Amino acid sequence: MPDPAKSLRVLVSEGSSTSAREAITILGLSGHHVEVCDPSLWCLSRFSGLVRKFHRCPGLRDDPAGYLAFIEQRLAEGKFDVLLPTHEQGFLFARAKQRIDGRAGLALPSFASYRTAHSKAGFSRLLDRLELPQPPTGIVTSAQQLCEAIRFPAVVKTSVGTASRGIWFIRRDDDLESALHDLGGGTFADEVLVQDLIAGTTEKAQSVFCRGQMIGFHAYRQVAAGVGGGEAIKQSVRRSVVRAHLEKVGQALDWHGALSIDYIMPDDGGAPLLIDCNPRLVEPMNAYRSGVDLVGLLLLISLGETPAVLPEGREGVLTHLAMQALLGCGARGGTRRDIARECVLLFANSGPYAGSTEELTPVRSDWISAVPLAVTSALLLASPKSAIKIARGGFGAHLLDLASIRIIEGEGFGE
């Protein structure tokens, strides 16, 4: 078995997400050999000097079987130590884990556990079973049931969706009509959640489990919003209650690998309410800057190690994502002058960015990452209204949809 303290050969499952890009930075700074698979020639992670080789692959969404075969071929040829799923590819790998075993280290729970955490409806039912707090929630399968269950203000969510896809905020009848139109009306293709909209601050927590035991934890709050529900500026926090809740979830699922949750800190001072789950790490750089290397833990358990529990990181550590900050400015109706002013503040590390470090495009340690940042800045300066369109470019073929999920869940897939 390779020594985890030495350089490892790591194959990253996709290169389009912000989470993958941040994991690559951490891997590269730790001295590991990193290769990336992605269906897009222009994915975010291509603009990194820390990536040794890029492999263009079939899209997970459009051809899950072809994507799996491609990964198998890379593992056979490349002699990788670890296969690192950074997004929804874990759903596929958990389903076909027997085809990967012995070819590379991989930290994932059972497929049944992964499916529960990946489904918003499944996660909500798990919270009810564990008697963990969540907003008042209903699960419906038709337009009629949704209309009967909803009370304003509310949040409507499809059971499958990531990166804020499939979410509607319902405050009046017009919002409900728009959501029903998007959902197709009548009988829905899958379960839909309807939750009371709770006034409060959304925070996120991430963890790594080793065979049901939590060995690493980190939480952060949003200081400034980006686009599409993402964070432009984050600050690390300590949340012992949330840690206990997440530990209970991981133990119930006998989790092995990365597990993250979103939760609301209500404005009325009530207890944290859990609202979403991601069976992966979500943008792990704030944790890394706070002294909690969750990516490093994933490598260790992927290699079969049982690491000691990491101590909690520093509280109050600020990090930011410059691209998210600029896109958020444009999405909120900012003008060219507003975009230019934000660029100056980011460049000078002043204003809201004082004392903060960049997460996504670490130009000082990885100069090629300046390319997507410069292109984003130029596009927004030319047309600030293009922010939403630019942000939607990240919802690509590297992600799952309902059709591809049904294929992967199908009888005999991956055997």
C-alpha positions, 0 to 999 in steps of 0.5 A: 500500500502506498504511503499517504505521506508521500506523493500519490497519483489521484484521479479526480472524477470531474473538473467543472465544479468549484468543489473539484477546483478547490480539492485540486488546489489542496491536492497540488499544494500537498504535492500529489500527482493530479489528473482530471476527467471531464466532458468539457474542454473548457472546464474550470480545472483545466486552468490549473498548473497543478493538474498534470493531465486532463482526460476528456470523457463521456458525460455522466448525465448523457452516458453514465455507462460510457463514463464508467467504462472510461474511468475503468480504462483510465484506472487500468492504464494510469496505476492511480492510488486514489479515485476521488469523487468530487461531485455526483459521480459518487452516485455512480461509483457507489452503484458499481463499486465492485468494478473499481475495487482493487484498481484504486482506493475509493472512500464511499458508503453503500449505494443504499446509504448514498442514495438516501443522502443524495435524495432530498426526500430520502434525507428528510425521511431520515431526519424524521426517523432520527428525530433531528430538526428540520423545517416543517416539511411535506413530500408530494407527487402531484400539483394538487398535493403541492397546492394543498400542502403549501403555505406562504412563504415556502420553499419547493424543491425537487428531490434530485438537484444540486447547485441550487437547481430545482428550488423555488421560493414561494411567497405568493400565488404567482410564484406558485404558478411559476413553480408548477409550470416548471414542474410540468403540472399534473403528476410530477416525475419524482417526489417534490418537497415543500418546506416552510421558509424559515427566516435565518442565515444558511450555513454549511458543515462538512465532514469525513467519516471512516466506517461510521465514525466522524474523523473530521468536521468543519462549518462556515457561514455566508458573509456575502452572497454570490450567484445561485445561492453560493457564497462569495465570502465565508467565515469559519464557525464552530457549531457543536450542535450541528456537529452532533446532528451530522455525527448522528446522520453519519452513524445511522448511514454507516457512512464512509467518505465525505458528507456535507449538510446545509442548515439554517440558523433561525433569526429568532434564535431557535435551534439549527434546522437541517435543510439539505445534504450532499454526499461529498465535500462542498468547497473544502478550501475554507476548512483547509485554511482553518487547519482542517484538511478534509481532502487529506483525510479522504485520501487516507481512508481511501487507502484503507487507513483509520486516521485519528480524529482531527481537532476543530479548526480556527474560528473566524477564518475568512475566505472568498471566491472572486468569481462568485463575488463578481457574478453575484454583483452582476446578478443583483443588478450591478452596473459596469461601475459596480463590477469595476469597483468590485474588481478593485476591492478584490485585487487590493484585498480591501473592503469586505475582502480585507483579511480574506484569502482566495479559494477558487482562483489562487493566482499567486500559487497557480497563475493559470487560474487567472484565465477564467477569472479574467474572462469572467471579469471581461464578460461582466464588464461588457454585459453585467446582465450576463451573470446568470447565463455565465453561472448556468454554464457550470450545470453541465454534463458532469452532473446527474439528472433524473433520467441518468439516475434511473439508468444507474439504479436500473437492474444489472447496471454496473455488474 
